[in-house]
Protein backbone atom coordinates (compact mmCIF):
# COMPACT_ATOMS: atom_id res chain seq x y z
CA UNK A 1 0.00 0.00 0.00
CA UNK A 2 0.93 3.63 -0.42
CA UNK A 3 0.36 5.01 3.10
CA UNK A 4 0.28 8.65 4.14
CA UNK A 5 1.03 9.00 7.86
CA UNK A 6 -0.09 12.23 9.52
CA UNK A 7 1.14 13.31 12.95
CA UNK A 8 1.69 16.53 14.84
CA UNK A 9 5.39 15.72 15.36
CA UNK A 10 7.85 13.37 13.76
CA UNK A 11 11.49 12.63 14.67
CA UNK A 12 13.94 14.12 15.11
CA UNK A 13 11.39 16.47 16.71
CA UNK A 14 9.57 14.66 19.50
CA UNK A 15 7.98 15.21 22.90
CA UNK A 16 8.41 11.61 24.00
CA UNK A 17 8.17 7.97 23.08
CA UNK A 18 5.04 8.10 20.92
CA UNK A 19 6.64 10.16 18.15
CA UNK A 20 9.66 7.87 18.18
CA UNK A 21 7.33 4.88 18.02
CA UNK A 22 5.56 6.39 15.01
CA UNK A 23 8.86 6.54 13.12
CA UNK A 24 9.70 2.98 14.15
CA UNK A 25 6.35 1.71 12.85
CA UNK A 26 6.86 3.59 9.60
CA UNK A 27 10.20 1.84 9.23
CA UNK A 28 8.76 -1.63 9.72
CA UNK A 29 5.84 -0.97 7.37
CA UNK A 30 8.33 0.21 4.76
CA UNK A 31 10.41 -2.94 5.27
CA UNK A 32 7.24 -4.96 4.72
CA UNK A 33 6.83 -3.45 1.27
CA UNK A 34 4.65 -0.39 1.84
CA UNK A 35 5.42 3.06 0.45
CA UNK A 36 5.45 5.50 3.36
CA UNK A 37 4.87 9.24 3.17
CA UNK A 38 4.75 11.44 6.28
CA UNK A 39 2.96 14.76 6.73
CA UNK A 40 3.75 16.57 9.96
CA UNK A 41 4.05 20.06 11.41
CA UNK A 42 6.80 22.61 10.80
CA UNK A 43 7.59 22.55 14.54
CA UNK A 44 11.26 23.55 14.95
CA UNK A 45 11.76 23.99 11.20
CA UNK A 46 14.25 26.86 10.86
CA UNK A 47 13.58 29.84 8.55
CA UNK A 48 16.20 28.66 6.03
CA UNK A 49 14.38 25.32 5.77
CA UNK A 50 10.94 26.82 5.11
CA UNK A 51 9.57 26.08 1.67
CA UNK A 52 11.75 23.03 1.20
CA UNK A 53 8.76 20.84 2.03
CA UNK A 54 10.82 17.84 2.99
CA UNK A 55 13.55 16.86 5.42
CA UNK A 56 16.26 14.25 5.23
CA UNK A 57 14.79 10.99 6.41
CA UNK A 58 14.35 7.36 5.47
CA UNK A 59 10.86 8.42 4.40
CA UNK A 60 9.34 11.12 2.25
CA UNK A 61 8.65 13.57 5.10
CA UNK A 62 6.74 16.82 4.52
CA UNK A 63 6.95 19.30 7.42
CA UNK A 64 4.34 21.79 6.27
CA UNK A 65 1.37 21.54 8.63
CA UNK A 66 0.86 24.22 11.28
CA UNK A 67 0.31 23.95 15.01
CA UNK A 68 -2.31 26.38 16.29
CA UNK A 69 -0.32 26.72 19.52
CA UNK A 70 3.39 25.92 19.92
CA UNK A 71 4.42 23.16 22.30
CA UNK A 72 5.89 24.72 25.38
CA UNK A 73 3.02 27.18 25.80
CA UNK A 74 0.11 26.38 28.14
CA UNK A 75 -2.85 24.65 26.49
CA UNK A 76 -5.70 26.93 25.40
CA UNK A 77 -8.77 26.56 23.17
CA UNK A 78 -8.18 29.61 20.93
CA UNK A 79 -11.21 28.83 18.77
CA UNK A 80 -10.62 31.44 16.07
CA UNK A 81 -6.94 30.52 15.79
CA UNK A 82 -7.82 26.82 15.53
CA UNK A 83 -10.31 27.62 12.79
CA UNK A 84 -7.78 29.62 10.78
CA UNK A 85 -4.97 27.12 11.14
CA UNK A 86 -7.40 24.29 10.44
CA UNK A 87 -8.29 25.80 7.07
CA UNK A 88 -4.64 26.13 6.18
CA UNK A 89 -3.91 22.52 7.21
CA UNK A 90 -6.95 21.38 5.20
CA UNK A 91 -5.46 22.88 2.04
CA UNK A 92 -1.96 21.55 2.78
CA UNK A 93 -3.16 17.99 3.36
CA UNK A 94 -5.53 18.11 0.40
CA UNK A 95 -2.77 19.23 -1.95
CA UNK A 96 -0.44 16.46 -0.83
CA UNK A 97 -3.16 13.82 -1.18
CA UNK A 98 -3.80 15.00 -4.73
CA UNK A 99 -0.09 14.73 -5.53
CA UNK A 100 0.80 11.36 -4.05
CA UNK A 101 -2.63 9.67 -4.26
CA UNK A 102 -2.26 7.38 -1.22
CA UNK A 103 -4.20 4.16 -0.83
CA UNK A 104 -4.79 4.95 2.83
CA UNK A 105 -4.15 7.69 5.40
CA UNK A 106 -3.02 6.71 8.89
CA UNK A 107 -3.45 9.52 11.44
CA UNK A 108 -1.49 9.55 14.70
CA UNK A 109 -1.62 12.47 17.13
CA UNK A 110 -3.50 15.65 16.19
CA UNK A 111 -2.71 17.41 19.46
CA UNK A 112 -2.37 21.15 18.68
CA UNK A 113 -2.51 20.29 14.98
CA UNK A 114 -6.24 21.00 14.48
CA UNK A 115 -8.57 18.64 12.61
CA UNK A 116 -8.03 20.35 9.26
CA UNK A 117 -5.80 17.62 7.83
CA UNK A 118 -8.16 14.87 9.01
CA UNK A 119 -11.14 16.60 7.37
CA UNK A 120 -9.20 16.92 4.11
CA UNK A 121 -8.51 13.18 4.19
CA UNK A 122 -12.16 12.37 4.81
CA UNK A 123 -13.35 14.71 2.05
CA UNK A 124 -10.85 13.20 -0.38
CA UNK A 125 -12.54 9.82 -0.08
CA UNK A 126 -9.27 8.06 0.77
CA UNK A 127 -9.77 5.43 3.50
CA UNK A 128 -8.58 6.95 6.78
CA UNK A 129 -7.54 5.16 9.96
CA UNK A 130 -6.65 6.59 13.36
CA UNK A 131 -4.65 5.46 16.34
CA UNK A 132 -5.15 7.00 19.78
CA UNK A 133 -2.04 7.05 21.92
CA UNK A 134 -3.63 9.36 24.49
CA UNK A 135 -6.88 11.21 25.19
CA UNK A 136 -6.15 14.24 22.97
CA UNK A 137 -9.16 13.59 20.71
CA UNK A 138 -11.48 14.33 23.61
CA UNK A 139 -10.16 17.89 23.51
CA UNK A 140 -11.93 18.33 20.16
CA UNK A 141 -15.39 17.49 21.52
CA UNK A 142 -17.83 20.43 21.23
CA UNK A 143 -18.62 22.32 24.41
CA UNK A 144 -21.66 21.13 26.32
CA UNK A 145 -24.63 23.37 27.08
CA UNK A 146 -24.37 24.68 30.65
CA UNK A 147 -25.97 27.42 32.68
CA UNK A 148 -23.34 30.16 32.69
CA UNK A 149 -23.26 32.83 29.93
CA UNK A 150 -19.66 31.88 29.13
CA UNK A 151 -20.63 28.25 28.57
CA UNK A 152 -23.53 29.39 26.37
CA UNK A 153 -21.08 31.28 24.18
CA UNK A 154 -18.78 28.26 23.93
CA UNK A 155 -21.74 26.05 23.02
CA UNK A 156 -22.87 28.44 20.27
CA UNK A 157 -19.32 28.89 18.93
CA UNK A 158 -18.67 25.15 18.66
CA UNK A 159 -21.98 24.39 16.93
CA UNK A 160 -22.68 27.37 14.73
CA UNK A 161 -19.57 29.54 14.29
CA UNK A 162 -16.59 27.15 14.32
CA UNK A 163 -18.00 23.62 14.06
CA UNK A 164 -14.98 22.58 11.98
CA UNK A 165 -12.69 22.79 15.02
CA UNK A 166 -14.67 20.03 16.75
CA UNK A 167 -15.24 16.37 15.97
CA UNK A 168 -18.70 17.10 14.56
CA UNK A 169 -19.01 15.32 11.23
CA UNK A 170 -15.65 13.56 11.48
CA UNK A 171 -15.97 9.82 11.01
CA UNK A 172 -13.92 7.63 13.33
CA UNK A 173 -14.98 4.26 11.94
CA UNK A 174 -11.43 2.86 11.85
CA UNK A 175 -9.65 3.64 15.09
CA UNK A 176 -7.34 1.86 17.51
CA UNK A 177 -6.63 2.58 21.17
CA UNK A 178 -3.41 1.51 22.86
CA UNK A 179 -5.21 0.19 25.94
CA UNK A 180 -8.67 -0.76 27.14
CA UNK A 181 -8.30 1.92 29.82
CA UNK A 182 -7.89 4.61 27.18
CA UNK A 183 -10.85 3.34 25.15
CA UNK A 184 -13.05 3.26 28.25
CA UNK A 185 -12.06 6.80 29.21
CA UNK A 186 -12.71 8.17 25.70
CA UNK A 187 -16.12 6.50 25.59
CA UNK A 188 -16.97 7.98 29.00
CA UNK A 189 -16.04 11.45 27.72
CA UNK A 190 -18.46 11.15 24.82
CA UNK A 191 -16.52 9.83 21.82
CA UNK A 192 -18.46 7.42 19.62
CA UNK A 193 -15.76 4.78 19.29
CA UNK A 194 -17.55 1.63 20.39
CA UNK A 195 -15.94 -0.30 17.54
CA UNK A 196 -12.41 0.89 18.31
CA UNK A 197 -9.86 -1.92 18.41
CA UNK A 198 -7.41 -2.20 21.30
CA UNK A 199 -3.89 -2.87 20.02
CA UNK A 200 -1.17 -2.82 22.64
CA UNK A 201 2.07 -1.13 21.68
CA UNK A 202 5.45 -2.79 21.65
CA UNK A 203 9.14 -1.96 21.82
CA UNK A 204 12.19 -3.01 19.78
CA UNK A 205 13.37 -5.60 22.32
CA UNK A 206 16.66 -6.09 20.50
CA UNK A 207 17.57 -2.47 21.29
CA UNK A 208 17.14 -3.14 25.04
CA UNK A 209 19.45 -6.07 25.80
CA UNK A 210 18.95 -7.66 29.18
CA UNK A 211 21.65 -7.03 31.78
CA UNK A 212 23.96 -9.92 32.59
CA UNK A 213 22.38 -10.51 36.00
CA UNK A 214 18.72 -9.42 35.73
CA UNK A 215 17.22 -8.24 38.99
CA UNK A 216 20.51 -7.90 40.79
CA UNK A 217 20.42 -5.04 43.34
CA UNK A 218 23.70 -3.31 44.08
CA UNK A 219 24.66 -1.27 47.12
CA UNK A 220 23.82 1.53 47.05
CA UNK A 221 20.66 0.68 45.10
CA UNK A 222 20.22 2.96 42.10
CA UNK A 223 16.60 3.99 41.52
CA UNK A 224 15.51 5.40 38.15
CA UNK A 225 12.66 7.47 36.75
CA UNK A 226 12.38 8.16 33.01
CA UNK A 227 9.66 10.44 31.66
CA UNK A 228 8.36 13.96 31.49
CA UNK A 229 8.52 16.20 34.56
CA UNK A 230 5.01 17.37 35.40
CA UNK A 231 3.18 17.21 38.71
CA UNK A 232 0.80 14.56 37.40
CA UNK A 233 3.78 12.25 36.84
CA UNK A 234 4.16 12.00 40.62
CA UNK A 235 7.98 12.09 40.68
CA UNK A 236 7.81 13.83 44.06
CA UNK A 237 6.43 10.58 45.49
CA UNK A 238 9.61 8.78 44.45
CA UNK A 239 11.84 11.45 46.03
CA UNK A 240 9.81 11.36 49.26
CA UNK A 241 10.01 7.55 49.40
CA UNK A 242 13.77 7.63 48.84
CA UNK A 243 14.22 10.09 51.72
CA UNK A 244 12.13 7.80 53.95
CA UNK A 245 14.50 4.91 53.34
CA UNK A 246 17.74 6.89 53.52
CA UNK A 247 16.95 8.82 56.71
CA UNK A 248 18.84 8.10 59.95
CA UNK A 249 17.44 5.07 61.66
CA UNK A 250 16.70 3.33 58.39
CA UNK A 251 19.91 4.16 56.55
CA UNK A 252 19.17 2.24 53.35
CA UNK A 253 21.96 3.09 50.88
CA UNK A 254 20.39 4.30 47.66
CA UNK A 255 20.36 7.02 45.03
CA UNK A 256 17.74 8.36 42.62
CA UNK A 257 18.30 9.34 38.99
CA UNK A 258 15.60 11.42 37.30
CA UNK A 259 15.75 11.47 33.50
CA UNK A 260 13.50 13.87 31.61
CA UNK A 261 12.34 17.46 31.34
CA UNK A 262 9.06 19.33 31.39
CA UNK A 263 7.42 21.99 33.51
CA UNK A 264 10.08 24.31 34.92
CA UNK A 265 8.11 25.15 38.04
CA UNK A 266 7.64 21.48 38.87
CA UNK A 267 11.30 20.74 38.14
CA UNK A 268 12.26 23.49 40.58
CA UNK A 269 9.93 21.97 43.17
CA UNK A 270 11.61 18.60 42.73
CA UNK A 271 15.07 20.09 43.11
CA UNK A 272 14.03 21.73 46.37
CA UNK A 273 12.52 18.45 47.54
CA UNK A 274 15.71 16.61 46.58
CA UNK A 275 17.56 18.15 49.52
CA UNK A 276 17.62 15.40 52.10
CA UNK A 277 19.26 12.14 53.12
CA UNK A 278 18.85 10.43 49.72
CA UNK A 279 21.13 11.35 46.83
CA UNK A 280 19.00 12.66 43.94
CA UNK A 281 20.51 13.39 40.52
CA UNK A 282 18.79 15.13 37.60
CA UNK A 283 19.96 13.88 34.22
CA UNK A 284 17.72 16.09 32.10
CA UNK A 285 16.52 15.07 28.67
CA UNK A 286 18.67 12.40 27.01
CA UNK A 287 18.70 10.89 23.54
CA UNK A 288 16.48 7.83 23.22
CA UNK A 289 19.50 5.83 22.07
CA UNK A 290 21.05 6.34 25.53
CA UNK A 291 18.16 4.78 27.42
CA UNK A 292 19.13 1.09 27.06
CA UNK A 293 22.43 1.79 28.81
CA UNK A 294 20.72 3.87 31.49
CA UNK A 295 18.18 1.15 32.27
CA UNK A 296 20.94 -1.45 32.62
CA UNK A 297 23.03 0.80 34.87
CA UNK A 298 20.19 1.15 37.40
CA UNK A 299 18.73 -1.39 39.78
CA UNK A 300 15.03 -0.45 40.05
CA UNK A 301 12.76 1.48 37.70
CA UNK A 302 10.04 3.47 39.49
CA UNK A 303 7.00 4.95 37.75
CA UNK A 304 4.96 6.96 40.28
CA UNK A 305 2.42 8.56 37.94
CA UNK A 306 -0.73 10.12 39.38
CA UNK A 307 -2.33 10.50 35.95
CA UNK A 308 -4.30 7.68 34.34
CA UNK A 309 -1.57 6.85 31.82
CA UNK A 310 -2.77 5.50 28.46
CA UNK A 311 0.01 2.87 28.38
CA UNK A 312 3.60 2.37 29.54
CA UNK A 313 6.43 2.16 27.02
CA UNK A 314 9.10 3.02 29.59
CA UNK A 315 7.88 0.13 31.76
CA UNK A 316 8.43 -2.26 28.86
CA UNK A 317 11.88 -0.81 28.12
CA UNK A 318 12.97 -1.25 31.74
CA UNK A 319 11.49 -4.75 31.86
CA UNK A 320 13.31 -5.77 28.69
CA UNK A 321 16.55 -4.50 30.26
CA UNK A 322 16.23 -6.79 33.28
CA UNK A 323 15.51 -3.93 35.69
CA UNK A 324 12.71 -4.62 38.23
CA UNK A 325 9.73 -2.27 37.98
CA UNK A 326 7.75 -0.67 40.81
CA UNK A 327 4.80 1.38 39.60
CA UNK A 328 1.33 2.73 40.11
CA UNK A 329 -1.12 0.68 38.08
CA UNK A 330 -4.36 2.63 37.60
CA UNK A 331 -3.69 3.45 33.93
CA UNK A 332 -3.23 1.42 30.79
CA UNK A 333 0.07 0.05 32.08
CA UNK A 334 -1.93 -1.73 34.76
CA UNK A 335 -3.20 -4.06 32.03
CA UNK A 336 0.18 -5.79 31.84
CA UNK A 337 1.57 -5.24 35.34
CA UNK A 338 1.06 -8.20 37.69
CA UNK A 339 1.83 -7.35 41.31
CA UNK A 340 4.32 -9.82 42.73
CA UNK A 341 4.76 -11.57 39.38
CA UNK A 342 6.39 -9.17 36.93
CA UNK A 343 6.37 -5.96 39.01
CA UNK A 344 5.36 -4.45 42.32
CA UNK A 345 2.61 -1.85 42.48
CA UNK A 346 1.67 0.90 44.92
CA UNK A 347 -1.08 3.49 45.32
CA UNK A 348 -0.52 6.87 43.72
CA UNK A 349 1.08 9.54 45.96
CA UNK A 350 1.60 6.97 48.71
CA UNK A 351 5.31 7.43 49.43
CA UNK A 352 5.14 5.17 52.48
CA UNK A 353 3.82 2.26 50.44
CA UNK A 354 6.36 2.92 47.71
CA UNK A 355 9.14 2.86 50.31
CA UNK A 356 7.86 -0.50 51.54
CA UNK A 357 7.87 -1.94 48.03
CA UNK A 358 11.36 -0.59 47.39
CA UNK A 359 12.55 -2.22 50.59
CA UNK A 360 11.06 -5.55 49.51
CA UNK A 361 13.04 -5.54 46.27
CA UNK A 362 16.25 -4.23 47.82
CA UNK A 363 16.25 -6.82 50.62
CA UNK A 364 15.03 -9.89 48.70
CA UNK A 365 17.36 -11.09 45.93
CA UNK A 366 15.04 -13.95 45.02
CA UNK A 367 12.07 -11.61 44.53
CA UNK A 368 14.01 -9.08 42.48
CA UNK A 369 15.36 -11.78 40.17
CA UNK A 370 11.90 -13.32 39.77
CA UNK A 371 10.30 -9.98 38.87
CA UNK A 372 13.01 -9.20 36.33
CA UNK A 373 12.93 -12.63 34.69
CA UNK A 374 9.13 -12.75 34.41
CA UNK A 375 8.99 -9.22 33.03
CA UNK A 376 11.63 -9.84 30.36
CA UNK A 377 9.82 -13.03 29.26
CA UNK A 378 6.50 -11.18 29.02
CA UNK A 379 7.97 -8.42 26.83
CA UNK A 380 9.62 -10.95 24.51
CA UNK A 381 6.36 -12.88 24.21
CA UNK A 382 3.70 -10.17 24.00
CA UNK A 383 5.11 -6.68 23.54
CA UNK A 384 7.59 -6.61 20.69
CA UNK A 385 7.59 -3.78 18.17
CA UNK A 386 7.28 -6.26 15.31
CA UNK A 387 4.11 -7.77 16.79
CA UNK A 388 2.65 -4.28 17.19
CA UNK A 389 3.51 -3.34 13.60
CA UNK A 390 1.98 -6.52 12.19
CA UNK A 391 -1.21 -5.97 14.20
CA UNK A 392 -1.39 -2.39 12.90
CA UNK A 393 -0.78 -3.57 9.35
CA UNK A 394 -3.70 -5.97 9.63
CA UNK A 395 -5.85 -3.16 11.01
CA UNK A 396 -4.88 -0.89 8.10
CA UNK A 397 -5.80 -3.55 5.55
CA UNK A 398 -9.20 -3.87 7.25
CA UNK A 399 -9.66 -0.08 7.13
CA UNK A 400 -9.02 -0.22 3.40
CA UNK A 401 -11.60 -2.97 3.04
CA UNK A 402 -9.20 -5.79 2.26
C-alpha atoms as one frame of an Amber mdcrd trajectory, in Angstrom:
protein
   0.000   0.000   0.000   0.928   3.632  -0.415   0.361   5.005   3.095   0.284
   8.648   4.138   1.035   8.997   7.861  -0.093  12.234   9.522   1.135  13.307
  12.953   1.686  16.530  14.838   5.386  15.722  15.355   7.850  13.366  13.765
  11.486  12.629  14.675  13.942  14.115  15.113  11.390  16.467  16.706   9.569
  14.663  19.499   7.983  15.212  22.900   8.406  11.614  23.999   8.175   7.971
  23.082   5.042   8.101  20.925   6.637  10.158  18.146   9.659   7.868  18.177
   7.326   4.880  18.023   5.563   6.392  15.012   8.859   6.542  13.118   9.699
   2.977  14.149   6.348   1.706  12.853   6.863   3.589   9.596  10.199   1.842
   9.232   8.757  -1.627   9.721   5.843  -0.969   7.365   8.332   0.212   4.764
  10.409  -2.940   5.270   7.244  -4.962   4.719   6.832  -3.450   1.270   4.649
  -0.388   1.840   5.423   3.063   0.448   5.453   5.495   3.361   4.871   9.241
   3.172   4.749  11.438   6.283   2.959  14.761   6.729   3.747  16.573   9.955
   4.053  20.062  11.406   6.798  22.605  10.803   7.585  22.550  14.543  11.257
  23.550  14.946  11.758  23.995  11.201  14.246  26.858  10.856  13.584  29.840
   8.549  16.199  28.657   6.034  14.378  25.317   5.770  10.938  26.816   5.107
   9.567  26.079   1.674  11.751  23.033   1.199   8.762  20.843   2.028  10.818
  17.835   2.992  13.547  16.862   5.415  16.262  14.254   5.232  14.787  10.986
   6.413  14.346   7.359   5.474  10.856   8.415   4.404   9.335  11.124   2.252
   8.646  13.567   5.098   6.745  16.818   4.519   6.954  19.296   7.421   4.344
  21.787   6.268   1.369  21.540   8.631   0.863  24.215  11.279   0.305  23.947
  15.015  -2.312  26.379  16.292  -0.324  26.716  19.521   3.394  25.921  19.923
   4.422  23.164  22.295   5.893  24.719  25.384   3.020  27.177  25.797   0.108
  26.378  28.142  -2.854  24.650  26.489  -5.704  26.932  25.399  -8.770  26.562
  23.169  -8.175  29.612  20.932 -11.205  28.831  18.772 -10.617  31.445  16.069
  -6.943  30.520  15.788  -7.822  26.823  15.529 -10.314  27.622  12.790  -7.782
  29.622  10.783  -4.972  27.117  11.138  -7.396  24.291  10.443  -8.293  25.800
   7.070  -4.638  26.128   6.184  -3.909  22.519   7.208  -6.948  21.385   5.204
  -5.456  22.881   2.045  -1.962  21.553   2.776  -3.158  17.994   3.357  -5.535
  18.105   0.396  -2.773  19.234  -1.952  -0.442  16.456  -0.835  -3.163  13.824
  -1.177  -3.797  14.996  -4.726  -0.087  14.729  -5.526   0.802  11.360  -4.055
  -2.632   9.665  -4.263  -2.263   7.380  -1.221  -4.203   4.157  -0.830  -4.793
   4.953   2.835  -4.152   7.687   5.403  -3.023   6.712   8.892  -3.446   9.523
  11.439  -1.492   9.551  14.695  -1.619  12.467  17.127  -3.504  15.649  16.188
  -2.707  17.408  19.458  -2.366  21.147  18.681  -2.510  20.288  14.983  -6.243
  20.999  14.477  -8.569  18.644  12.606  -8.031  20.355   9.256  -5.801  17.622
   7.825  -8.161  14.873   9.009 -11.137  16.604   7.367  -9.199  16.917   4.109
  -8.507  13.180   4.194 -12.157  12.370   4.810 -13.349  14.714   2.053 -10.848
  13.204  -0.385 -12.545   9.823  -0.084  -9.273   8.061   0.767  -9.770   5.425
   3.503  -8.582   6.946   6.775  -7.540   5.161   9.957  -6.646   6.592  13.364
  -4.647   5.463  16.345  -5.153   7.004  19.777  -2.043   7.046  21.924  -3.625
   9.360  24.489  -6.881  11.211  25.192  -6.151  14.244  22.973  -9.163  13.586
  20.707 -11.484  14.333  23.614 -10.163  17.891  23.510 -11.929  18.328  20.163
 -15.388  17.494  21.521 -17.832  20.431  21.229 -18.621  22.322  24.410 -21.662
  21.126  26.325 -24.625  23.371  27.082 -24.371  24.678  30.652 -25.973  27.417
  32.684 -23.343  30.160  32.687 -23.258  32.831  29.931 -19.661  31.881  29.127
 -20.633  28.254  28.571 -23.526  29.387  26.372 -21.078  31.280  24.184 -18.785
  28.261  23.928 -21.736  26.049  23.025 -22.866  28.444  20.273 -19.323  28.887
  18.933 -18.670  25.155  18.657 -21.982  24.392  16.932 -22.683  27.373  14.733
 -19.571  29.536  14.290 -16.586  27.150  14.318 -18.005  23.620  14.061 -14.983
  22.578  11.983 -12.687  22.794  15.025 -14.670  20.029  16.752 -15.239  16.365
  15.971 -18.703  17.102  14.560 -19.008  15.319  11.228 -15.648  13.564  11.482
 -15.968   9.818  11.013 -13.921   7.631  13.325 -14.981   4.260  11.944 -11.433
   2.863  11.846  -9.647   3.635  15.089  -7.339   1.856  17.513  -6.626   2.583
  21.166  -3.413   1.511  22.856  -5.210   0.188  25.938  -8.671  -0.756  27.137
  -8.299   1.919  29.825  -7.892   4.613  27.177 -10.849   3.339  25.154 -13.052
   3.259  28.252 -12.064   6.804  29.211 -12.711   8.171  25.705 -16.119   6.495
  25.591 -16.965   7.983  28.999 -16.043  11.445  27.718 -18.462  11.150  24.816
 -16.519   9.829  21.815 -18.459   7.420  19.623 -15.757   4.784  19.290 -17.549
   1.627  20.389 -15.937  -0.300  17.541 -12.406   0.890  18.314  -9.862  -1.921
  18.415  -7.410  -2.198  21.298  -3.888  -2.867  20.017  -1.165  -2.825  22.640
   2.065  -1.132  21.677   5.455  -2.794  21.652   9.142  -1.963  21.822  12.191
  -3.014  19.777  13.365  -5.600  22.322  16.664  -6.088  20.501  17.573  -2.474
  21.293  17.144  -3.139  25.036  19.453  -6.070  25.802  18.945  -7.657  29.177
  21.646  -7.035  31.779  23.958  -9.922  32.590  22.376 -10.506  35.997  18.717
  -9.420  35.731  17.223  -8.245  38.986  20.515  -7.902  40.795  20.422  -5.043
  43.343  23.702  -3.314  44.080  24.655  -1.270  47.120  23.821   1.526  47.055
  20.659   0.676  45.103  20.221   2.961  42.095  16.603   3.993  41.516  15.511
   5.400  38.147  12.663   7.468  36.748  12.376   8.161  33.011   9.659  10.443
  31.661   8.358  13.964  31.494   8.520  16.204  34.556   5.015  17.370  35.404
   3.185  17.214  38.715   0.797  14.563  37.399   3.783  12.253  36.844   4.163
  12.001  40.618   7.976  12.090  40.679   7.809  13.831  44.064   6.429  10.578
  45.486   9.614   8.783  44.452  11.837  11.449  46.034   9.812  11.364  49.261
  10.010   7.555  49.402  13.774   7.632  48.842  14.218  10.087  51.721  12.129
   7.802  53.954  14.505   4.911  53.340  17.744   6.889  53.518  16.952   8.820
  56.710  18.844   8.100  59.950  17.438   5.067  61.662  16.703   3.331  58.390
  19.913   4.160  56.550  19.170   2.236  53.354  21.959   3.086  50.884  20.389
   4.295  47.658  20.365   7.022  45.035  17.744   8.362  42.625  18.305   9.341
  38.993  15.602  11.417  37.295  15.752  11.470  33.500  13.495  13.868  31.612
  12.344  17.462  31.336   9.064  19.334  31.391   7.416  21.990  33.511  10.084
  24.310  34.915   8.107  25.149  38.035   7.635  21.478  38.872  11.299  20.739
  38.135  12.261  23.492  40.582   9.931  21.969  43.169  11.614  18.599  42.725
  15.075  20.092  43.112  14.031  21.733  46.371  12.523  18.452  47.541  15.709
  16.610  46.584  17.562  18.146  49.520  17.615  15.398  52.099  19.256  12.140
  53.117  18.848  10.430  49.719  21.126  11.351  46.827  18.995  12.658  43.939
  20.510  13.392  40.520  18.793  15.131  37.603  19.961  13.875  34.215  17.718
  16.088  32.098  16.517  15.070  28.671  18.666  12.400  27.012  18.701  10.889
  23.539  16.484   7.827  23.221  19.505   5.828  22.073  21.051   6.344  25.528
  18.162   4.785  27.420  19.131   1.092  27.055  22.434   1.790  28.814  20.716
   3.875  31.491  18.175   1.154  32.269  20.939  -1.449  32.621  23.025   0.799
  34.874  20.194   1.149  37.395  18.727  -1.387  39.783  15.030  -0.447  40.046
  12.758   1.485  37.701  10.044   3.474  39.495   7.002   4.952  37.755   4.963
   6.962  40.281   2.421   8.564  37.940  -0.734  10.121  39.381  -2.334  10.499
  35.953  -4.302   7.677  34.336  -1.574   6.851  31.820  -2.773   5.498  28.459
   0.012   2.874  28.378   3.604   2.374  29.541   6.434   2.155  27.016   9.097
   3.021  29.591   7.885   0.132  31.758   8.434  -2.255  28.861  11.876  -0.809
  28.123  12.970  -1.254  31.743  11.490  -4.753  31.863  13.314  -5.770  28.693
  16.547  -4.504  30.258  16.232  -6.791  33.277  15.507  -3.933  35.687  12.712
  -4.623  38.226   9.729  -2.275  37.984   7.754  -0.672  40.809   4.797   1.382
  39.601   1.333   2.730  40.108  -1.121   0.675  38.081  -4.357   2.633  37.596
  -3.686   3.449  33.934  -3.232   1.417  30.787   0.071   0.048  32.079  -1.931
  -1.732  34.760  -3.200  -4.057  32.032   0.177  -5.790  31.836   1.569  -5.241
  35.344   1.059  -8.197  37.687   1.828  -7.353  41.307   4.320  -9.822  42.730
   4.756 -11.572  39.385   6.388  -9.166  36.928   6.366  -5.955  39.005   5.359
  -4.453  42.323   2.605  -1.850  42.479   1.669   0.898  44.924  -1.081   3.485
  45.322  -0.521   6.870  43.723   1.079   9.537  45.958   1.600   6.968  48.707
   5.306   7.433  49.434   5.139   5.168  52.482   3.817   2.260  50.441   6.361
   2.920  47.707   9.141   2.864  50.311   7.864  -0.503  51.543   7.869  -1.941
  48.033  11.356  -0.592  47.388  12.552  -2.223  50.594  11.060  -5.554  49.506
  13.036  -5.545  46.268  16.251  -4.230  47.819  16.249  -6.819  50.622  15.032
  -9.890  48.699  17.361 -11.094  45.927  15.038 -13.952  45.022  12.070 -11.613
  44.534  14.009  -9.081  42.481  15.358 -11.776  40.171  11.900 -13.320  39.774
  10.297  -9.985  38.870  13.012  -9.203  36.332  12.929 -12.629  34.689   9.134
 -12.754  34.411   8.995  -9.216  33.035  11.626  -9.844  30.360   9.815 -13.030
  29.261   6.504 -11.177  29.023   7.967  -8.416  26.834   9.624 -10.948  24.506
   6.363 -12.876  24.213   3.701 -10.172  24.000   5.107  -6.678  23.543   7.591
  -6.606  20.689   7.587  -3.784  18.173   7.279  -6.262  15.305   4.106  -7.766
  16.788   2.654  -4.280  17.193   3.508  -3.339  13.600   1.979  -6.517  12.185
  -1.211  -5.967  14.199  -1.385  -2.391  12.904  -0.778  -3.570   9.350  -3.698
  -5.972   9.627  -5.852  -3.160  11.006  -4.879  -0.886   8.099  -5.799  -3.550
   5.547  -9.202  -3.870   7.254  -9.656  -0.084   7.128  -9.025  -0.222   3.399
 -11.597  -2.969   3.036  -9.196  -5.793   2.259
